[in-house]
Amino acid sequence: MSIAIFDIDNTLVRGSTAFPAVKALARAGLIESKGLYGAVFEQLRFRVTATEPELAQLRSRALAAIRGVSVLKIDEVLDSVAERLVSKAVFPGSLNLIRSHLEMGDEVWLATAGPARLANMIAQRLGAHGAIGSEVEVENGRCTGALAGPFLHGEEKAAAVARLVEARCLDRAEIHAYSDSFRDLPMLMLASVPNVVNPDSKLRRFAETRNWPIHDTSNRNRYKKLTGFTAAGVAAVAASSAIFARRER
């Protein structure tokens, strides 16, 4: 049995899942969005050139925004966000890729630097087996404002995929990975069958030199892709940090 790993932002879903999530949380009165939006757009200027210290600083600001917020209330908001994203923002061509793997009996998982809770809600609605993402620490039903594990970005994301494959008792030689971003190169290199989907220019050039499959599932005449800007890299860093949710155990 093979396992197919799909990045979310711009690979599966048009744009960043971070923005609608932050907007919904702010509308519900759970976070103050003014400063957070400013941080997001500040980091957009860096795109693929954003450094790790810059991204770390943004994560800290975003995590502080949800300190003390009820996880149950966050879940209620994210559930409606996931519903809207799946009904309106999923690329049909990317959905077809997922369905083809499911029809072949493969396991399908989503992997993101964004919030694990939102990713699992999306996965459930798509019929996938599950999702992995970044999570925050929860105490007494409220977010502490600290990460509960690694931020699944770059090498950490690839390591999380490797742990998932091992936990599922699957063969690393049967990993299919899909992503739009050069920042996900470690995950793509881990896969036996790397695929690029709606790739940024840097990843497209790299994929062409390796003869990797390239899938253009977005309608570029209608939607302008934010190249070099994915959950793993910039925008979702802010909002995903602000909405990572893991139930207290």
C-alpha positions as protocol buffer text, in pm:
chain_id: "A"
residue {
  index: 1
  type: MET
  ca { x: 0 y: 0 z: 0 }
}
residue {
  index: 2
  type: SER
  ca { x: 120 y: 349 z: -86 }
}
residue {
  index: 3
  type: ILE
  ca { x: 69 y: 670 z: 107 }
}
residue {
  index: 4
  type: ALA
  ca { x: 0 y: 1006 z: -56 }
}
residue {
  index: 5
  type: ILE
  ca { x: 92 y: 1323 z: 133 }
}
residue {
  index: 6
  type: PHE
  ca { x: -65 y: 1652 z: 25 }
}
residue {
  index: 7
  type: ASP
  ca { x: 37 y: 1999 z: 132 }
}
residue {
  index: 8
  type: ILE
  ca { x: -269 y: 2223 z: 171 }
}
residue {
  index: 9
  type: ASP
  ca { x: -220 y: 2591 z: 85 }
}
residue {
  index: 10
  type: ASN
  ca { x: -201 y: 2649 z: -292 }
}
residue {
  index: 11
  type: THR
  ca { x: -157 y: 2275 z: -346 }
}
residue {
  index: 12
  type: LEU
  ca { x: -502 y: 2160 z: -246 }
}
residue {
  index: 13
  type: VAL
  ca { x: -677 y: 2482 z: -146 }
}
residue {
  index: 14
  type: ARG
  ca { x: -662 y: 2809 z: -337 }
}
residue {
  index: 15
  type: GLY
  ca { x: -456 y: 3063 z: -143 }
}
residue {
  index: 16
  type: SER
  ca { x: -387 y: 3051 z: 227 }
}
residue {
  index: 17
  type: THR
  ca { x: -620 y: 2887 z: 478 }
}
residue {
  index: 18
  type: ALA
  ca { x: -478 y: 3129 z: 734 }
}
residue {
  index: 19
  type: PHE
  ca { x: -665 y: 3440 z: 623 }
}
residue {
  index: 20
  type: PRO
  ca { x: -1022 y: 3307 z: 640 }
}
residue {
  index: 21
  type: ALA
  ca { x: -941 y: 3141 z: 971 }
}
residue {
  index: 22
  type: VAL
  ca { x: -807 y: 3460 z: 1130 }
}
residue {
  index: 23
  type: LYS
  ca { x: -1099 y: 3658 z: 989 }
}
residue {
  index: 24
  type: ALA
  ca { x: -1350 y: 3412 z: 1137 }
}
residue {
  index: 25
  type: LEU
  ca { x: -1177 y: 3404 z: 1476 }
}
residue {
  index: 26
  type: ALA
  ca { x: -1170 y: 3783 z: 1488 }
}
residue {
  index: 27
  type: ARG
  ca { x: -1537 y: 3805 z: 1390 }
}
residue {
  index: 28
  type: ALA
  ca { x: -1617 y: 3565 z: 1674 }
}
residue {
  index: 29
  type: GLY
  ca { x: -1430 y: 3792 z: 1913 }
}
residue {
  index: 30
  type: LEU
  ca { x: -1169 y: 3529 z: 2001 }
}
residue {
  index: 31
  type: ILE
  ca { x: -864 y: 3722 z: 1882 }
}
residue {
  index: 32
  type: GLU
  ca { x: -764 y: 4080 z: 1808 }
}
residue {
  index: 33
  type: SER
  ca { x: -682 y: 4071 z: 1438 }
}
residue {
  index: 34
  type: LYS
  ca { x: -551 y: 4422 z: 1375 }
}
residue {
  index: 35
  type: GLY
  ca { x: -193 y: 4362 z: 1479 }
}
residue {
  index: 36
  type: LEU
  ca { x: -194 y: 4008 z: 1345 }
}
residue {
  index: 37
  type: TYR
  ca { x: -301 y: 4114 z: 997 }
}
residue {
  index: 38
  type: GLY
  ca { x: -25 y: 4373 z: 998 }
}
residue {
  index: 39
  type: ALA
  ca { x: 229 y: 4106 z: 1084 }
}
residue {
  index: 40
  type: VAL
  ca { x: 103 y: 3882 z: 804 }
}
residue {
  index: 41
  type: PHE
  ca { x: 132 y: 4150 z: 539 }
}
residue {
  index: 42
  type: GLU
  ca { x: 469 y: 4259 z: 675 }
}
residue {
  index: 43
  type: GLN
  ca { x: 598 y: 3908 z: 619 }
}
residue {
  index: 44
  type: LEU
  ca { x: 438 y: 3891 z: 274 }
}
residue {
  index: 45
  type: ARG
  ca { x: 701 y: 4138 z: 162 }
}
residue {
  index: 46
  type: PHE
  ca { x: 968 y: 3879 z: 229 }
}
residue {
  index: 47
  type: ARG
  ca { x: 793 y: 3590 z: 52 }
}
residue {
  index: 48
  type: VAL
  ca { x: 1050 y: 3315 z: -5 }
}
residue {
  index: 49
  type: THR
  ca { x: 1333 y: 3530 z: 128 }
}
residue {
  index: 50
  type: ALA
  ca { x: 1191 y: 3544 z: 482 }
}
residue {
  index: 51
  type: THR
  ca { x: 1449 y: 3424 z: 731 }
}
residue {
  index: 52
  type: GLU
  ca { x: 1391 y: 3178 z: 1012 }
}
residue {
  index: 53
  type: PRO
  ca { x: 1432 y: 3448 z: 1282 }
}
residue {
  index: 54
  type: GLU
  ca { x: 1171 y: 3663 z: 1107 }
}
residue {
  index: 55
  type: LEU
  ca { x: 928 y: 3374 z: 1087 }
}
residue {
  index: 56
  type: ALA
  ca { x: 996 y: 3279 z: 1448 }
}
residue {
  index: 57
  type: GLN
  ca { x: 920 y: 3634 z: 1560 }
}
residue {
  index: 58
  type: LEU
  ca { x: 592 y: 3627 z: 1374 }
}
residue {
  index: 59
  type: ARG
  ca { x: 498 y: 3292 z: 1530 }
}
residue {
  index: 60
  type: SER
  ca { x: 562 y: 3436 z: 1876 }
}
residue {
  index: 61
  type: ARG
  ca { x: 335 y: 3732 z: 1808 }
}
residue {
  index: 62
  type: ALA
  ca { x: 62 y: 3506 z: 1674 }
}
residue {
  index: 63
  type: LEU
  ca { x: 82 y: 3257 z: 1959 }
}
residue {
  index: 64
  type: ALA
  ca { x: 49 y: 3540 z: 2208 }
}
residue {
  index: 65
  type: ALA
  ca { x: -275 y: 3640 z: 2036 }
}
residue {
  index: 66
  type: ILE
  ca { x: -451 y: 3318 z: 2140 }
}
residue {
  index: 67
  type: ARG
  ca { x: -311 y: 3278 z: 2489 }
}
residue {
  index: 68
  type: GLY
  ca { x: -600 y: 3192 z: 2719 }
}
residue {
  index: 69
  type: VAL
  ca { x: -853 y: 3131 z: 2439 }
}
residue {
  index: 70
  type: SER
  ca { x: -1087 y: 2833 z: 2480 }
}
residue {
  index: 71
  type: VAL
  ca { x: -1003 y: 2543 z: 2249 }
}
residue {
  index: 72
  type: LEU
  ca { x: -1370 y: 2445 z: 2225 }
}
residue {
  index: 73
  type: LYS
  ca { x: -1458 y: 2791 z: 2096 }
}
residue {
  index: 74
  type: ILE
  ca { x: -1172 y: 2779 z: 1847 }
}
residue {
  index: 75
  type: ASP
  ca { x: -1294 y: 2440 z: 1726 }
}
residue {
  index: 76
  type: GLU
  ca { x: -1644 y: 2576 z: 1664 }
}
residue {
  index: 77
  type: VAL
  ca { x: -1507 y: 2853 z: 1445 }
}
residue {
  index: 78
  type: LEU
  ca { x: -1259 y: 2635 z: 1258 }
}
residue {
  index: 79
  type: ASP
  ca { x: -1528 y: 2381 z: 1176 }
}
residue {
  index: 80
  type: SER
  ca { x: -1722 y: 2642 z: 982 }
}
residue {
  index: 81
  type: VAL
  ca { x: -1401 y: 2763 z: 816 }
}
residue {
  index: 82
  type: ALA
  ca { x: -1318 y: 2409 z: 702 }
}
residue {
  index: 83
  type: GLU
  ca { x: -1667 y: 2368 z: 559 }
}
residue {
  index: 84
  type: ARG
  ca { x: -1636 y: 2685 z: 352 }
}
residue {
  index: 85
  type: LEU
  ca { x: -1286 y: 2602 z: 231 }
}
residue {
  index: 86
  type: VAL
  ca { x: -1380 y: 2255 z: 113 }
}
residue {
  index: 87
  type: SER
  ca { x: -1697 y: 2374 z: -59 }
}
residue {
  index: 88
  type: LYS
  ca { x: -1548 y: 2680 z: -227 }
}
residue {
  index: 89
  type: ALA
  ca { x: -1168 y: 2678 z: -238 }
}
residue {
  index: 90
  type: VAL
  ca { x: -1046 y: 2326 z: -318 }
}
residue {
  index: 91
  type: PHE
  ca { x: -895 y: 2289 z: -664 }
}
residue {
  index: 92
  type: PRO
  ca { x: -1101 y: 2028 z: -856 }
}
residue {
  index: 93
  type: GLY
  ca { x: -786 y: 1891 z: -1018 }
}
residue {
  index: 94
  type: SER
  ca { x: -616 y: 1845 z: -681 }
}
residue {
  index: 95
  type: LEU
  ca { x: -928 y: 1677 z: -546 }
}
residue {
  index: 96
  type: ASN
  ca { x: -914 y: 1438 z: -840 }
}
residue {
  index: 97
  type: LEU
  ca { x: -557 y: 1346 z: -743 }
}
residue {
  index: 98
  type: ILE
  ca { x: -674 y: 1261 z: -393 }
}
residue {
  index: 99
  type: ARG
  ca { x: -965 y: 1057 z: -524 }
}
residue {
  index: 100
  type: SER
  ca { x: -740 y: 862 z: -758 }
}
residue {
  index: 101
  type: HIS
  ca { x: -520 y: 757 z: -466 }
}
residue {
  index: 102
  type: LEU
  ca { x: -821 y: 660 z: -257 }
}
residue {
  index: 103
  type: GLU
  ca { x: -961 y: 455 z: -545 }
}
residue {
  index: 104
  type: MET
  ca { x: -630 y: 266 z: -563 }
}
residue {
  index: 105
  type: GLY
  ca { x: -654 y: 186 z: -194 }
}
residue {
  index: 106
  type: ASP
  ca { x: -376 y: 422 z: -89 }
}
residue {
  index: 107
  type: GLU
  ca { x: -375 y: 612 z: 238 }
}
residue {
  index: 108
  type: VAL
  ca { x: -413 y: 987 z: 190 }
}
residue {
  index: 109
  type: TRP
  ca { x: -289 y: 1239 z: 447 }
}
residue {
  index: 110
  type: LEU
  ca { x: -260 y: 1615 z: 453 }
}
residue {
  index: 111
  type: ALA
  ca { x: 58 y: 1774 z: 590 }
}
residue {
  index: 112
  type: THR
  ca { x: 88 y: 2139 z: 676 }
}
residue {
  index: 113
  type: ALA
  ca { x: 280 y: 2389 z: 884 }
}
residue {
  index: 114
  type: GLY
  ca { x: -63 y: 2525 z: 972 }
}
residue {
  index: 115
  type: PRO
  ca { x: -297 y: 2418 z: 1250 }
}
residue {
  index: 116
  type: ALA
  ca { x: -341 y: 2043 z: 1287 }
}
residue {
  index: 117
  type: ARG
  ca { x: -700 y: 2083 z: 1402 }
}
residue {
  index: 118
  type: LEU
  ca { x: -809 y: 2273 z: 1090 }
}
residue {
  index: 119
  type: ALA
  ca { x: -613 y: 2034 z: 867 }
}
residue {
  index: 120
  type: ASN
  ca { x: -792 y: 1733 z: 1017 }
}
residue {
  index: 121
  type: MET
  ca { x: -1130 y: 1898 z: 966 }
}
residue {
  index: 122
  type: ILE
  ca { x: -1045 y: 1949 z: 600 }
}
residue {
  index: 123
  type: ALA
  ca { x: -913 y: 1593 z: 567 }
}
residue {
  index: 124
  type: GLN
  ca { x: -1229 y: 1447 z: 716 }
}
residue {
  index: 125
  type: ARG
  ca { x: -1447 y: 1632 z: 468 }
}
residue {
  index: 126
  type: LEU
  ca { x: -1234 y: 1513 z: 175 }
}
residue {
  index: 127
  type: GLY
  ca { x: -1243 y: 1150 z: 282 }
}
residue {
  index: 128
  type: ALA
  ca { x: -870 y: 1145 z: 359 }
}
residue {
  index: 129
  type: HIS
  ca { x: -726 y: 932 z: 638 }
}
residue {
  index: 130
  type: GLY
  ca { x: -606 y: 1226 z: 847 }
}
residue {
  index: 131
  type: ALA
  ca { x: -367 y: 1518 z: 870 }
}
residue {
  index: 132
  type: ILE
  ca { x: -55 y: 1632 z: 1049 }
}
residue {
  index: 133
  type: GLY
  ca { x: 20 y: 1991 z: 1138 }
}
residue {
  index: 134
  type: SER
  ca { x: 157 y: 2220 z: 1404 }
}
residue {
  index: 135
  type: GLU
  ca { x: -8 y: 2219 z: 1744 }
}
residue {
  index: 136
  type: VAL
  ca { x: -11 y: 2432 z: 2056 }
}
residue {
  index: 137
  type: GLU
  ca { x: -3 y: 2343 z: 2418 }
}
residue {
  index: 138
  type: VAL
  ca { x: -339 y: 2335 z: 2594 }
}
residue {
  index: 139
  type: GLU
  ca { x: -399 y: 2348 z: 2967 }
}
residue {
  index: 140
  type: ASN
  ca { x: -740 y: 2343 z: 3134 }
}
residue {
  index: 141
  type: GLY
  ca { x: -909 y: 2371 z: 2797 }
}
residue {
  index: 142
  type: ARG
  ca { x: -726 y: 2690 z: 2696 }
}
residue {
  index: 143
  type: CYS
  ca { x: -430 y: 2762 z: 2471 }
}
residue {
  index: 144
  type: THR
  ca { x: -118 y: 2850 z: 2666 }
}
residue {
  index: 145
  type: GLY
  ca { x: 41 y: 3048 z: 2383 }
}
residue {
  index: 146
  type: ALA
  ca { x: 322 y: 2795 z: 2338 }
}
residue {
  index: 147
  type: LEU
  ca { x: 380 y: 2527 z: 2079 }
}
residue {
  index: 148
  type: ALA
  ca { x: 321 y: 2169 z: 2194 }
}
residue {
  index: 149
  type: GLY
  ca { x: 567 y: 2032 z: 1940 }
}
residue {
  index: 150
  type: PRO
  ca { x: 775 y: 2136 z: 1642 }
}
residue {
  index: 151
  type: PHE
  ca { x: 656 y: 2386 z: 1386 }
}
residue {
  index: 152
  type: LEU
  ca { x: 610 y: 2165 z: 1079 }
}
residue {
  index: 153
  type: HIS
  ca { x: 810 y: 2368 z: 834 }
}
residue {
  index: 154
  type: GLY
  ca { x: 1081 y: 2248 z: 597 }
}
residue {
  index: 155
  type: GLU
  ca { x: 1287 y: 1970 z: 753 }
}
residue {
  index: 156
  type: GLU
  ca { x: 1046 y: 1938 z: 1047 }
}
residue {
  index: 157
  type: LYS
  ca { x: 761 y: 1871 z: 810 }
}
residue {
  index: 158
  type: ALA
  ca { x: 959 y: 1603 z: 630 }
}
residue {
  index: 159
  type: ALA
  ca { x: 1052 y: 1445 z: 966 }
}
residue {
  index: 160
  type: ALA
  ca { x: 687 y: 1442 z: 1070 }
}
residue {
  index: 161
  type: VAL
  ca { x: 593 y: 1268 z: 745 }
}
residue {
  index: 162
  type: ALA
  ca { x: 864 y: 1007 z: 804 }
}
residue {
  index: 163
  type: ARG
  ca { x: 728 y: 945 z: 1156 }
}
residue {
  index: 164
  type: LEU
  ca { x: 376 y: 913 z: 1019 }
}
residue {
  index: 165
  type: VAL
  ca { x: 483 y: 658 z: 758 }
}
residue {
  index: 166
  type: GLU
  ca { x: 661 y: 455 z: 1024 }
}
residue {
  index: 167
  type: ALA
  ca { x: 364 y: 473 z: 1262 }
}
residue {
  index: 168
  type: ARG
  ca { x: 132 y: 351 z: 986 }
}
residue {
  index: 169
  type: CYS
  ca { x: 372 y: 61 z: 913 }
}
residue {
  index: 170
  type: LEU
  ca { x: 403 y: 169 z: 554 }
}
residue {
  index: 171
  type: ASP
  ca { x: 700 y: 150 z: 318 }
}
residue {
  index: 172
  type: ARG
  ca { x: 905 y: 467 z: 261 }
}
residue {
  index: 173
  type: ALA
  ca { x: 954 y: 344 z: -94 }
}
residue {
  index: 174
  type: GLU
  ca { x: 582 y: 399 z: -152 }
}
residue {
  index: 175
  type: ILE
  ca { x: 550 y: 767 z: -56 }
}
residue {
  index: 176
  type: HIS
  ca { x: 382 y: 1003 z: -301 }
}
residue {
  index: 177
  type: ALA
  ca { x: 420 y: 1369 z: -200 }
}
residue {
  index: 178
  type: TYR
  ca { x: 248 y: 1676 z: -344 }
}
residue {
  index: 179
  type: SER
  ca { x: 338 y: 2040 z: -284 }
}
residue {
  index: 180
  type: ASP
  ca { x: 346 y: 2381 z: -449 }
}
residue {
  index: 181
  type: SER
  ca { x: 641 y: 2529 z: -258 }
}
residue {
  index: 182
  type: PHE
  ca { x: 1017 y: 2505 z: -279 }
}
residue {
  index: 183
  type: ARG
  ca { x: 1011 y: 2524 z: 101 }
}
residue {
  index: 184
  type: ASP
  ca { x: 866 y: 2172 z: 98 }
}
residue {
  index: 185
  type: LEU
  ca { x: 1166 y: 2034 z: -89 }
}
residue {
  index: 186
  type: PRO
  ca { x: 1273 y: 1817 z: 210 }
}
residue {
  index: 187
  type: MET
  ca { x: 934 y: 1645 z: 207 }
}
residue {
  index: 188
  type: LEU
  ca { x: 943 y: 1603 z: -169 }
}
residue {
  index: 189
  type: MET
  ca { x: 1295 y: 1459 z: -156 }
}
residue {
  index: 190
  type: LEU
  ca { x: 1179 y: 1210 z: 107 }
}
residue {
  index: 191
  type: ALA
  ca { x: 913 y: 1077 z: -128 }
}
residue {
  index: 192
  type: SER
  ca { x: 973 y: 800 z: -376 }
}
residue {
  index: 193
  type: VAL
  ca { x: 729 y: 976 z: -609 }
}
residue {
  index: 194
  type: PRO
  ca { x: 754 y: 1356 z: -567 }
}
residue {
  index: 195
  type: ASN
  ca { x: 489 y: 1566 z: -741 }
}
residue {
  index: 196
  type: VAL
  ca { x: 467 y: 1943 z: -770 }
}
residue {
  index: 197
  type: VAL
  ca { x: 128 y: 2110 z: -787 }
}
residue {
  index: 198
  type: ASN
  ca { x: 76 y: 2472 z: -897 }
}
residue {
  index: 199
  type: PRO
  ca { x: 446 y: 2522 z: -818 }
}
residue {
  index: 200
  type: ASP
  ca { x: 622 y: 2847 z: -741 }
}
residue {
  index: 201
  type: SER
  ca { x: 880 y: 2940 z: -1002 }
}
residue {
  index: 202
  type: LYS
  ca { x: 1175 y: 2807 z: -805 }
}
residue {
  index: 203
  type: LEU
  ca { x: 1015 y: 2469 z: -746 }
}
residue {
  index: 204
  type: ARG
  ca { x: 900 y: 2445 z: -1106 }
}
residue {
  index: 205
  type: ARG
  ca { x: 1254 y: 2496 z: -1233 }
}
residue {
  index: 206
  type: PHE
  ca { x: 1387 y: 2236 z: -989 }
}
residue {
  index: 207
  type: ALA
  ca { x: 1115 y: 1986 z: -1081 }
}
residue {
  index: 208
  type: GLU
  ca { x: 1187 y: 2029 z: -1450 }
}
residue {
  index: 209
  type: THR
  ca { x: 1553 y: 1942 z: -1398 }
}
residue {
  index: 210
  type: ARG
  ca { x: 1446 y: 1622 z: -1218 }
}
residue {
  index: 211
  type: ASN
  ca { x: 1162 y: 1535 z: -1456 }
}
residue {
  index: 212
  type: TRP
  ca { x: 916 y: 1531 z: -1166 }
}
residue {
  index: 213
  type: PRO
  ca { x: 545 y: 1530 z: -1251 }
}
residue {
  index: 214
  type: ILE
  ca { x: 402 y: 1883 z: -1257 }
}
residue {
  index: 215
  type: HIS
  ca { x: 29 y: 1929 z: -1202 }
}
residue {
  index: 216
  type: ASP
  ca { x: -132 y: 2265 z: -1278 }
}
residue {
  index: 217
  type: THR
  ca { x: -470 y: 2235 z: -1109 }
}
residue {
  index: 218
  type: SER
  ca { x: -540 y: 2605 z: -1059 }
}
residue {
  index: 219
  type: ASN
  ca { x: -713 y: 2829 z: -1310 }
}
residue {
  index: 220
  type: ARG
  ca { x: -440 y: 3086 z: -1347 }
}
residue {
  index: 221
  type: ASN
  ca { x: -650 y: 3304 z: -1574 }
}
residue {
  index: 222
  type: ARG
  ca { x: -894 y: 3359 z: -1291 }
}
residue {
  index: 223
  type: TYR
  ca { x: -686 y: 3326 z: -978 }
}
residue {
  index: 224
  type: LYS
  ca { x: -345 y: 3479 z: -927 }
}
residue {
  index: 225
  type: LYS
  ca { x: -124 y: 3250 z: -724 }
}
residue {
  index: 226
  type: LEU
  ca { x: 92 y: 3404 z: -454 }
}
residue {
  index: 227
  type: THR
  ca { x: 417 y: 3243 z: -562 }
}
residue {
  index: 228
  type: GLY
  ca { x: 664 y: 3166 z: -292 }
}
residue {
  index: 229
  type: PHE
  ca { x: 397 y: 3216 z: -25 }
}
residue {
  index: 230
  type: THR
  ca { x: 259 y: 2914 z: 150 }
}
residue {
  index: 231
  type: ALA
  ca { x: 153 y: 2799 z: 490 }
}
residue {
  index: 232
  type: ALA
  ca { x: 497 y: 2664 z: 547 }
}
residue {
  index: 233
  type: GLY
  ca { x: 659 y: 2987 z: 460 }
}
residue {
  index: 234
  type: VAL
  ca { x: 479 y: 3304 z: 547 }
}
residue {
  index: 235
  type: ALA
  ca { x: 109 y: 3384 z: 584 }
}
residue {
  index: 236
  type: ALA
  ca { x: -2 y: 3068 z: 753 }
}
residue {
  index: 237
  type: VAL
  ca { x: 280 y: 3110 z: 998 }
}
residue {
  index: 238
  type: ALA
  ca { x: 85 y: 3394 z: 1153 }
}
residue {
  index: 239
  type: ALA
  ca { x: -265 y: 3263 z: 1138 }
}
residue {
  index: 240
  type: SER
  ca { x: -180 y: 2901 z: 1187 }
}
residue {
  index: 241
  type: SER
  ca { x: 12 y: 2988 z: 1499 }
}
residue {
  index: 242
  type: ALA
  ca { x: -294 y: 3178 z: 1609 }
}
residue {
  index: 243
  type: ILE
  ca { x: -527 y: 2885 z: 1556 }
}
residue {
  index: 244
  type: PHE
  ca { x: -333 y: 2567 z: 1619 }
}
residue {
  index: 245
  type: ALA
  ca { x: -563 y: 2365 z: 1837 }
}
residue {
  index: 246
  type: ARG
  ca { x: -504 y: 2040 z: 2014 }
}
residue {
  index: 247
  type: ARG
  ca { x: -746 y: 1912 z: 2271 }
}
residue {
  index: 248
  type: GLU
  ca { x: -606 y: 1871 z: 2618 }
}
residue {
  index: 249
  type: ARG
  ca { x: -514 y: 1512 z: 2695 }
}
